[in-house]
Amino acid sequence: MKTFYYKISLLVLLSLTSCNKQETKQITNPNDYASFLEVSSEEMNKKAEENFQFWNNKLEKAPNQYVYLSKIAGTHSKKFSATADIKELKLAEENLLKINEKTNYETPSYLRALAHNYISQHRFKEALTLVEKAESIGENLKGSQKMLFDIHLELGNDKKASEYLEKIKNFSDFDYLIRLSKWSDHNSDLDSAIKYMEQATKIAESSNLKDLKVWSYTNLADFYGHSGQVDKAYNHYLKALNLEPSNAYAKKGIAWVVFSYEKNPEEASKILSKIMKSYNAPDYYLFKAEIAQLKQDKESEDKAMENYFNAVKDSLYGDMYNVYTAKAIVETNPERALELAKIEVENRPTAMSYDLLAWTTFHLGKKEEALAIIENKVIPNTTEPEALFHAAKIYAANGKTDEANKLKQELLDSAYEIGPVTLLEVEKI
């Protein structure tokens, strides 16, 4: 699911949405998911709180048993997963720092746990340092190598990622298959990505571990959606919800199917409002704004954007929402957007970070400089629809009409993934 935020004209909106409604069929049925929308994450959060109290009481009685700090950190991580409350993720970090300090940063499992936390905060370079140390110690080496693949891929270190993928090669291992799937998708081989994720899902199902199955179903659903198999995507989001009725990601996936494929912004907005009663990740407000934009509801759009900006003012988020914010302000404050893009390139020099740099540079009127970034750092390294959209706009502005039209056709074929609002902008290229 991709959520882009672009301004569109009323005339183009009315003509294109009318056309699109004739081209799609009804896949979803509110009767399939209505009961799940009434299930909040409060029960999951309550269980996590009970676990926190249990382990915290044990720590108070035996303060030298610092292993309890890891358990307490785990409860905070669960609460973050249930609610998206950034304070819980930072509390988890606080406890993981304490246990690593007490063990002199010499226990690989605790190093990896802190690295997982940093990955969630988009602090990839710090995570890399921790896992490299865990690797050097050697305990559960495969666990460290798997994480090193993840981190190097996030940092754009493709050669290193490939080397670590080879080190963990095992076609009967769930962890290897999901990484091979991710690697295939990264290399624009969606068919292989789906094949390996399907194999991993079968392993998850045979293990009968709920968390693995839910994760597999939602990730496989995303891949199905990207490949145009929207009915399969929808069914797999439902499979995840049957196991975990409070799962916000699966509900958001259904909202995207309703919004992007079926062009039903009213129902999508209803779904998202239900989710956000107990789950409040800031980027969900951007999805709200995009839905409102398609509905031509300017008041709701402005309110959603106001809520987003108020949410990300919290310094606890650090750099987690730089990308979202840069795209949201690129037209109104391109100088600040460029500053955020440069931070992203420094933190995470991937093709998508350079795409953001090109896009913000373009909005400052430096179209030739933006083109150079696109041609050298973006197009050779990614086929992500958002990057292709930005590239097409930059090509067109630089008079490279053939290149722009070629990308335009690719984007039209990715209508579901880019969503109806961005599709309107693509039509105008």
N, C-alpha and C positions, 0 to 999 in steps of 0.2 A: 504494500500500500504506500503510495506516494501522495503527499499533500503539498501542493504548490499554491502560492498566493499571488495572483496577478489581477490587475484591474481590467475589466472588459466593458465594451460598449453595449448598451441596451439593444440596439438594432441587430448587432451580430448575435447577441445572446438569444433573442427571440427566434431568429431564423435557424440557428444551429440546433438549439434544444428541440425545436419542433421537428427538425429532420431526424435527430438522433432517436427521438421517442418512437419513430416509425421503424427504426432499424433493430431494436432490441426486443427480447422476449422476457417475460416474467420468469425469474428463477426463484426468487425468495417468496416466502409465505410467512406473514407475521405470526401465524399460529405455530410455526416451527420454533420461534425464538422468544415469543412474548413472555413465557414463564421465566426465562433466563434473565430478562431485563428487570424483573422484580427482585432478583437475587443480587444483593450488594456484596461488597468485599468485607463487610463488617464482621461476618462470622470468621473469615480467615484472619482478620486483624485481631479479633478477640482471642482466637487460639494462640496466635503469636504472643499476645500480651500475657496470657496465662503461662506460656513457656518462659517468657521473660521473668515473670515473678518467681517461678520455680527456681530458675538458675541463679537469679539475683539473691534469693534467700540463701541458697547453698553457698554462694560466694561470701555473703556477709558472715555466715557461720564459720567458714574456712577460707579466709582471705588469701592464704598461701596457695590454695588450689587454683592457680591462675588459668588452668584449662577451662574453668567455667567462663572465663572471659570470651573464649571462642564461641561457646554456646549462646552467650548473651548477644554477641555480635550477630550470630545466625538469626536470632529472633528479630533483631532490628532490620536485618536484610529482608526477612519475610514480611515484616510490616511495610517496608518500602515497596515490595512487589505488590502488596495488596492495595496500597493507598496512593503510591507515587509521592509520598511525603518526603521531601528531600532531607528533613531533619533526621529521619530514621536511617538513611544511608550514611549520614555524617556521624551518627551515634555508633553505627556499626564500625565505621573507620576508627573512631576513637578507641573502641575496645580492642580492635585488631592491632592498633599501634601499641597499646599497653602490653598485649601478650607477646608481640614481637620484641618489645624492649626487654621484657622479663626473660626471654629466651635468647637475647643477644642477636636477634636476626639470624639464627642458625637452624631453625626448624622449617624445612621446605613447605610443609602443609600450611603453616601459618603465613609464610611468605606468599604462597599462592593465594590464600584467602584474602590477604590485603591487596594483592594485585587484582583479584576479581573485583574488589570494591573500587579500586582506582579505574579499572576499565569502565565500570558503570558511570563513573564521573568523567569519562573521556580524558583521563590522565594517563595516556598510553605510555609515554616515555618513562614515567615513574614505575609503572607496572612492569615494563621491560627490565628495568634494573633489578627489581625484586625477583622476577622469575629466572633471570640469568644467574642470580646468586643461588636460587633453589636448584637450578640445573647443575651448578658447580659442586654442590654438596652431594647430589646424586640420589637421595632417597625418593622413591617413586619417580624415577627419571622420565618415564613415559608421560606422567601427568604434567611435568614441567615442559616437555617437548610439545605436547598438545597446546598448551597455553602460549608457548613461544610462536607456534604457527599463527594462532589467533592474533597475537599482538603485532607481529611483523606484517600480517595482511592488513591490519588496521592502519599501520604506519606507512603503507605503500612500499614496504621492502619485499617485493615479490620474489626475488632470488632467495632470500633467507626463508621466506614462507615455504617456498617449494622444497627447500632442503629439509625443513622440519617435517613437512608432509611425508616425505620419503622415509624419514626415520621412524614414523609411527605407522607405516603401511601395514594394514591388516584388514582384509575385506570382510572379515567376520566380526569386526569390532564396530560397535555403534559410534563411538567417538571419532574413529577414523572416517567412517562413511559420511557423517554430517559435515566433516571438514572437507572431504573430497567433493561433496556437493557444493559447499560454499566456494571452493576453489574453481569448480567448473563454472558456476554462475559468474564469478569474478572474471573469468576468461571468456565470457559471452557464449558459453555452451550450455544453454538452458535445458536442452533435452537430457544431457548427462547429469545436470544438477538435479533434475526431477528423478531420474533413474536411481541415483545414489540415495536421495532422500527417501524414496519409496522403499529401498532396501533397508535403510536405517529404521524406518517406521515399522517394518515387519519385525525387526529385532526388538524394538520397543514394545510392540504388542505381545511378542512371545515372552518377554520379561515380566509383563503385566505390572509394570511400575507406572503409576498414574502420571507422575510428573514428566517422565520421558515420553509417554504417549501424548499428553497435552502439547508439549513442546514440538513433537514431531508433526502432529496434525496441523498446528498453526503455521509452522514453517513450510510444510508441504502445500498448504492452502495458498500461501503467498506465491509460491512457485507456479502453482496451477493458474492463479490469476494472471501472472505475468505472461504465461504461455497462451492465454486466451481461453483456457478451460475453466470458465467462471463458475459453471455449475459444480464442478469438482471442488473448487475453492470454497464455495458456500457450504457444501456438504461436509467438508473437513473442519470448517469453523464450528459447525453444529456438533460434530463428533467431539471436538475439544470441550464444548460447553456441556455436553452430556456427562463428561467426566468431572469438569470443574465449572459449575454454573456461574461462578462469580468472575470468570476470566475476562478481564477488560479488553485484552488484545483481540481475542476471538470476536467479541461483540463489535469492536471497532472495525474488524475485518468485514463483518456483515454490513455494517453501516457504509463501508466503502463500496461493497457490491451494489447496495441499494442506490447510493449516490452516483457512482461512476458508471455503472453498467445500465442500471434501470432508470437513471435520471429522475429519481424521486427524492428531491432534497427535503421535502416535508417529513417523510418517514426516516430519512437518514438523521435529520436533526432530532427527531423524537428519540431515536436509539441513543444518540450521543448524549443527550440530556440525561437519560436514565443512567448511563455509565458514569457520568461526571458527578452524580450525587455522592459517590463514595470514592471516586478515583479522579485525581486532578493533576495529571501531567500537563505542564504549560502548553505543549504543542497541540493538545486536544482543542484548545481555544482557537488555534489557527484553522483546524478542520472545521470548527463551528463557523468561523469567518468565511471560509470558502463555501460552505453550504449556504450561508446567508447571502453571499454574493450571487450565487446561482438563482436564489429566490428573489433577487432584487430587493432585499430587506436591508436597507442601508443602516437603519438604527441598530439592528441585531449585529450586523457586521462590525460596526464601530464599537459596540459594547464588547464583542468577543475580542477584538484587537486590544481594547483597553484592559481587559482582564488578563490577556497574555502579557502585555508589557508590565502590568502590576506584579504578576507572578514572577517574572524573570528578574525583577529588581532585587530579589533575594540574593545576597552575596554567596550564600551556600551553594548555589548552582555553579559557581566558578565559570568555566568555559563551556559547560554542557550545551548551552543554547545559543552559542555564537552564530552558528550557521542559520538557524531559524530567524534570529533577530536581524542578521545582515540582509537576508532576503526580504524580510518584512519592511525594512526601512530603506532599501536601496534606492527608491525613487524620491523619498522625502529627505533623506540624510545620507547621500552616497559617500561623503567623507568618512562618517563613522562606520558605515558598512564596509568600506575598504579597510579600515583599521581592524575590524573583526576578522575580515578575510585573511589579512596578513598574520594575525594571531593563529588562525587555523592552519595556515601553511607552515608556520613554525612548529606548532604542536603535532601536526599530522599531515605531512607533505604527500598527500594522495592526489590522484587525478581529480577527485571531487573537490578537494580544497583549492586546487588550482582553478577549477571551474568557477568556484565562488570568487576567486581573485580576478579572473577574467571578467565575470559578470559585473562586479562592483567597479572595476576599472572602466568598463564600457559605459556605465552610467555616469561616470565623471567626464564623458565626452572623449575619452582616449581610445577610439575605436581601433586604431592600428596596433597599439600596445596590447589591447585585449585580444586581437586576432593572433598576435604572436604567441600569447599564452595558450590560446585554444589549440593552435596548430602544433606547438611543441610539447605541451604538457597534458592536454586533455584528450583530443581525438585519437592519438596513438594508443591511449591507455584505458579507455572506458567506452562502453556503449550505453551507459545509463541514460534513460530518456531525458532527465532534467538537463544533463550536460549537453545532450544533442540539441535540445531546444535552445539553450543559451548559445551554442555554437551556430545554429542556423540563423538566429537573430544577428549575431556578430558578423557572420559571413555576408548576410544580406546588406548590412550597413556598410560593409567594405566593398560592395559591388561584386561579390563572388556569388552570383545568382545560381549557377549550376550546383555548386556545393550546398547552398542553402536549400534548393529544391530537392536534392537527394535526401538530405536529412529530414526535410518536411515530410516526405513520403514514409520514411521510417517511423516518424513520430505519429503519423496518422494510423499506422499499423499498431501503435502502442497506446491507443486511445484509452483503454481501460486503466492502464497503469498511470498515465499522466493526469487523468481525470477531466471532466467536462469543462472546467474553467480554463485550464491551460490549453485544452484542445481548441478553444475559441481563439486563443492567441496564435496557435499553430496555423490555423486556417488563414490568418492574415499575412503570413510570411510570403 
